[in-house]
Amino acid sequence: MFGTIEIPVWLAVCAGLLGLAGLLDRIIGPSIRWMFRKRVNRTIDRVNQRLALKIQPFKLTKRKVLIDRLVYDPQVMEAMDDYVREEGVPREVALEKVEQYARETVPAFSAFAYFAFGARVARWISQGLYRVRLGFIDEDALAKVDPTATVVFVMNHRSNVDYLLVTYLAAERSALSYAVGEWARVWGLQSLIRSMGAYFIRRKSRNALYRKVLARYVAMATEGGVTQAVFPEGGLSRDGTLQPLKLGLLAYMTERFEPGVSRDVVFIPVGLNYDRVLEDRILTDKGEAEGSRRFKVRPWEALAFTGRLTWRRITGRMHKFGYACVSFGKPLSLSEFMAGQSDAGDLAPLGDELLRRVGNVIPVLPVSLIATVLLEADAALSPLELKSRTLALLHRLVAAGAHAHIPRGDDDYAVEVGLRMLRLRRLILEDDGMISVNPDDAHILRYYANAIAHLER
């Protein structure tokens, strides 16, 4: 019993190191964790002092706690019991599936990742690609938003750059929580996205148990005051027009909402437009199935495109892709809107009103103007005719209440900038001083014209 046992030196060293690690974890670990928590809390307090929309406690709750709350939510438990009866599986198997859905959905927000890394990267990429401009913003209306309300930014979806652009421009006001599709669930990227406060959704899933888990998380976040950003069109516009709203996320946010009792939800319409959408040729590819909302892009093509842009940036030959502009419209209080509705359960009027407000603040940009004029012309136009018609269209739109971004406040320069972008991409033909549409790319011009077509109706 008290005999000597010989062990290799390496094993003794490993055992000693493990023992030391355990000792440090029990004695020093709590102090180190307390120190880090204190620094994180101090950072969050500093961030909250400058934000118009504060980071709510729900967003700062530990991820494990939120997952447990979601898994054992009464409505989720009820849906799980239905799943057990319908599928004939053991309750333990169903519970494991619920936990899987909850872990997949719940984010792991980090204020440091969002403000020190994410917002800065979003700014760097956005400004590297475009001349970013803030268009119309109703400051007075935004200042009157109840600070205790849940704010939801409702946006049209033009490009995958939308996420970066709005994150960058809204970083001085709030930390946004996005609903992100399955395309971003790849190793490395999904952890970063979760740390930015985003949550993943399976847009095509019809699994009732999964939809209930997702619905309850969105409802919990909304009740907790989390500032969110949604693209209710459900996907990128394939033809440039505003698409009919998908009411799924809106239904989850307004579930069991009671005016005067529940925390108010304030929707802020956001309109985005670009002189060039990076994915325009993919989106308008005629080889895709008619009416499809998805588009195909090969990873190596995306990497090659990124590589070319990076090389041009390094060699100083990078030309920005024109202007990218974001406008913020008049907020819509859900409590006030519901007070005027006879059927509180019918979300169609809410969706129609939000779509109308988003459409009204989509900025008018040079490329959209010139594309519209060229497509409406019966024949090639001289530069003078093109400028005259473009400015006439601009003035009609502004008179109708549209918000236009005119570079440098100079109408002539706006036309020049738009033409330059179209020339660089060979979307127009110039013959003997006359300008016309390149017939091979008429669908691309139509895509940009459609971005503002609704403003004349």
N, C-alpha and C positions, 0 to 999 in steps of 0.2 A: 504493500500500500504506500509505503514511504520510499520506495525505490527510485532510482534515477532513470529518467526517460531521455533519450537522446533524440533531438529533432534537428533538421537542417537549419543553418543560420538564416537562410532566406525566409523560412517559415516563421521563425521567431521574430524576424524583423517585421514581416507582414502582420503578425498577431499584435505586436507592439504598436504598430501604426494604427491598426483598427481600434485598439483599446484607447489610444490617445485621441483619435477622432471622436469616439463616443464620449470620452470625458469632456472634450472641448465643446461638443454639441450640447451636452447637458449643463455645463457651467458657463461657457462664454457665448454659446449660440443665442440664448434668449436676449443677452445684452446687445449683440450685433444686430439681431432682427429688430429689436426695439429702436436702435439707432437709425436703421434704414427706414422703418416705418415713420419715424419722426421727420426724417428728411423728405420723404415722399409726401407726407401730410402738409409740410411747410410749402413744398412746391405747388401742391394742389391749391392751397390757400392763396398763394401769389397769383396763380393762373386765374382763379375765380374772381379776384379783385378787378381784373381787367376785362373779364368776359361779360357781355350783356346778358347772356343766358348761361347761368351757372351750371357746373357739373353736379348733377343730382346724386344723392347718396346711393340710389339704386345702382347707378353705373359704377360706383366704387366698391360695391359689395363683392366679397370674394366669390370667384366663379363657382367653387364647390358648393357654396351656400345657395346660389341661384339655381344650380343644377338640381339640388335636392328639393328646393321649393317647387321647381317646375315638375319634377318627377312625381312628387306626392301632392300635386294640386288636385283638388276634388274632381274637377272636370276632366283632367287627364286620367285619373284613376277610373272614372266612369267609362271613358272611351276605351281604356285598357280592358275593362271587364267585358265590354261589347266585343272587342277584338278576340278575347279568349273564347267567348261563346260562338262567334262566327267562324273562327279558324280552327277551333278544337285543339288549341295548344295549351300546355301547362302555363299557369300564371307566372311562374318564374321566368319562362322564356319570353313572355310578353313584357314583363317588367324590365328584362335585359334590353329588349328592343326600345322601350321608352327611354331608358338611360342612354342608349346609343343616340337616339334622336336629340335628346336634351344636350348631350356633350357636343353634338354636331352643331347645334343652334346657338347655344349661349356663348357670347364673346368673352374675352379676357382683357378688358380695357386697361390700358396703361397711359396715364397722363403724359409720362415722359416720352413713350413711343409716339403718341399723337402729336404733341406740340414741339418736342425737341427734334424729332426725326420726320414723322409723316408729313406734317404741315410744311416743313422746309423742303422736303423732297418734292411735294406737290407743287410748291412755288417754283422750284428750280426747273422742273420738267415743263410746267405750263409756260413759264416765261422763255424757256429755251425753244419751245415749238412755235409760240404765238406772240403777237402783241396783245397782251391781255388788257381788257378794259372793263370797268364797272359801268354798266349802262344806267338805266333808270332805277332809282331806289326811293321808295316812299318813306323817308326818315321819320316824319311825324307819326305816321301810322305804326311803324315798327316800334317807336318809342313808347307808344300807348299799350303795347302788348303786356298783358298781366304777367309779371315775373314768375308767378307760381304755376302758370299754365304749361302744358306740354306743347312744344312747338314742333311742327312737322313741315319741312320744306318739300314742296311738291313740284317736280321738275319734268320738263320734256327731255327725252333721251336721244341725243344726236350721235354721241361718240363715247367710247370707253374712257376718253380723256375727261368726260363730265365729272367723274369722281374726283379727279385731281383738281380740276378747275374750281369746283364749288368748295372743296375742302380748303384750298388756298384762300379764296376770297371770303369764306365765312370764319376763318380761323380766329379773327379778332372778335367774333361775336359768340361762338360756341364750338363745342366738340360734337361733330355729327356722327350719328350711328346709321350706317347704310345696310340695306338688304342686298346681299351679293349672291349672284348665281353660282352654280356648281363649277363653272369654268375656272374659278379661282381656288378650288380645293386641290392644290398641288403642294407637294412637300416644300416646306420653307415659306412659301407665299401665304398659305392659310394661317400660319401662326402669326405672321406680321399683320395680316388683315384682322384677325381676332383682337390683337393688341391695340388696334386702332378703333375698337368698339363696334366693328361690323359683325353681322350675323349672316350665316349662309342659309339659303332656301333652295329647295328642290322645286323649281317652277313647274315642272311637268308632272309632279307626283300627285296621284289621286288616292293615295293611301290615307284612309280616314284617321288612323291613329297618328300618323305623322302630321297631318294637317291640324289636328287638335293640339299637339305639342307646340307646333309653330304658332298657332293662333293664341295659345295661352301665354307664350313668351312675349309676343308682340303686345298683347293686352296688358301684361304685367309691366313691361317697359313703359308703355304709354301711361298707365296709372302711376308709375313711379316718376314721371316727369322727364323721361329721357328725350333729348332733342334728336329727332330723326330726319332722315332725308330719303325720299322714295321716288322711284320712277314708275308711276302707275300705268304707263303704257305697256309695261311688262317686258319690254325689249327695245332694241334699237329700231328706229324707223327705217324701213327698207326703201321708201320712196321720198323721204324728206318731209312728208306731211305729218301732222299730229295724228296719232292713232287713238282709237277708242280706249278709254280708261279701263283697266282691269281693277275691279272693286275688291279683290281679295284682301290685300293689306289694309285698305280703308275699313273693310268690314271688321277685321280683327281689332283695329284701333278703336272703333266706335262700339264694340261689343258691350252691351249692358251700360252704355253711357246714359246718364240721367242729368239733364240740364239743371243747374242749380245745386246738384248734389255731388256729382263726380268732378274731378279736376278738369277744368276746361281744356280743350284741344284747339290750338290755333294753327291753321294751315297758312303757310306763306308761299304763294306762287312764285316760281323761278323760271325764267325763260333763258335758254342758251342758244347761241348761234355761232357759226364759224365761217370764215372765208374758205377754209378747206377742212373737211372731215377726213382724217387719216384713212378711215375704212370705206370711203365712198365707193370705190370700184368693187369692193367685195360685197357691200350691201346691195348695190344695184346690179349685180351680176345676173344676167338673163338666164344663165344656166341653172340657177336655183329654182326650186319648185315654186309654182305660182302661189302667192299668198303666204309663203313661209316666213316666220319671224326669226329664223335662225340663219346664220351664215357660216361658211366654212373658211377656216384659215389654217394653213399648215404651219406648225411651229418653226420649221426652218425658214419659211418665208418671213415670218415675223422677226426672227433673229437676224436674217440678212438685211431686212429693212432697218432694224435698229442699228446694225453695224454700219450701214452706209451713212445714216444720220450722224452717228458718233464720229466717223472718220471725217465727214464734212465739217463737223464742229471743231475737231482738233486741227484741221488744216485751214480753218477760217473761211471755208466756202459754203457755210451753212446759211441758207436763206429761210427766214421764218415763214410760216404758212399763213401769212396774212393776220387778220384780226380774229380774236375770240372774245366774245362779249357776253356778260351775264347781267340780267336785270331782275330786280326783286319787286314784286307787286304788292298790292294792298292785302293785308292779312284777312283771313276769314275765321271768325270764332264759331266753333261748332255749337256752343250753347245758343248763340244768337241765331244761327241758321236753323237749328232744330225748333226754336220757338216759333218760327214762321211756317213750319211744315205740318200738314195734317196727319201724315203717316211717317212717324219717326223711324220705322223700320225700313223704309224705302231709301236706299242710298243713291239711286240713279240721279235725283236732282242735285245731290251734293257732288257727285262725280262730274255732272255736266257743268256745274258752276266752277269747279276747280279747273276743268279743262278750258273753259272760256277765259278764266283769269290768267292761266299759264300762257295761252295763245296770245292774249293781249300784250304781254310783256316780252315776247320773243323779239330780240333786237333786229332791226333792219341793218344789214351790212352791205358793203359795196358789191361783192360777188353775187349775192342774191338779187340785187337790183339789176345789174347788167345782164345776168342770166335771164331774168324775166323779160327785159326789153328785147333781147335778141330772139327769144323764142316766140314772142308775140309779133315780131316783124315779118312781113311777107317776103322781104328780099334783103339783100345785104345793105348795110347802113354805112354812111360816111361817119368819120369820127365826130363831126359836128352834129349830125342827126342823132347819133347814139347818145351823145352828151345831153342834148336837148330832151330826148325822150326819157332818159334816166332821171334827170332832175325833175321833170314833170311827174314821173311816177313817185319819186321821193316826196315831193310836196303834197301829192294826193294822200299818200300814206300818213304823213305827219298830220295833215288836216283831219284825217279820220281817227286820230288818236294814237297812232303807232309811235314807238320809241326807236329812233334811228341813231346809230353811232356814225358821225361824220368825222373822219380822221382830220385832226388839226382844225376842225370847224370850217373846212374849206370844201365846198361842193365839187369844184373842178378837180381837186386832189383826190377826192373820194372816187370819182370816175376813173382817174388815172391809176389808182391803186387796184381797183377791181379789174381793169383791163390787163394790168401787169400780171396779176395772178393767173388769169385765163391764158395769157400768152405763154407763160412759163410752163403751163401744163398742156399746151397745144389743144385746148378745148375750143378755140376759135380759129377761123381762117381769115387771112388778110390778103386780098388780091387787088392790086391797083388802087390801094388806099381805101378799099371797101371792106367792112368787117361783117362776118357771118358766122353761123354756128358750124362747127365741125360735125358733119352728120354722123360720124362714127361715135361721137361722144355726146350726142344730144340728150341721152338719158341722164348723163352726169349733170348737165346744165339744168335739166328738169328737176333733178333732186334738190339743187340749191334754190331754184325758183319756188319750189313747193314749200320751202321753209317759211316764206312770208306770204304765200298765196292766200291764206285765210284772212289776212289783214285787210284785203280789199273787198271782202264779201259783206 
